[in-house]
Amino acid sequence: MVQDEPAGDVVAKSDAPREKKPNFFARIAIFIRQVFAELRKVVTPTRQELLKFTAVVLGFVVVMMAIVYGLDVLFVWLTTIVFGVPGTPTP
């Protein structure tokens, strides 16, 4: 093993010559081609799927809101028990 990379990574020694990097503009062109290739793979959901996904997200948000609200009420009740309400006489 030889430390051959500028970042200090250990790579296997090879007698094969390194590939020359394309110039800046060629790399940009390759990147744009790859972006379009990935965009062709994107599948748009149907209306029924979109409505189902929206309902799932809204349901999850409502459940999380209920959990946070319940914890808030619990902590208010606990702090009232522990510290009391200001201005009320203690027995």
ZIMOSUL-V440510 format. One line per field, one symbol per residue. psi: psi as a letter, one per 40 degrees, with the letter a starting at -180 (. if undefined). burial: + if it has 9 or more other C-alpha atoms within 8 Angstrom, else -. Layout:
psi: ???
burial: ???
//
This chain:
psi: ihheideeihiihiehiihhiiidddddddddddddddddehhhiiddddddddddddddddddddddddddddddddddddeihhehii.
burial: ---------++---------------+----------------------+----------------------------++-----------
//
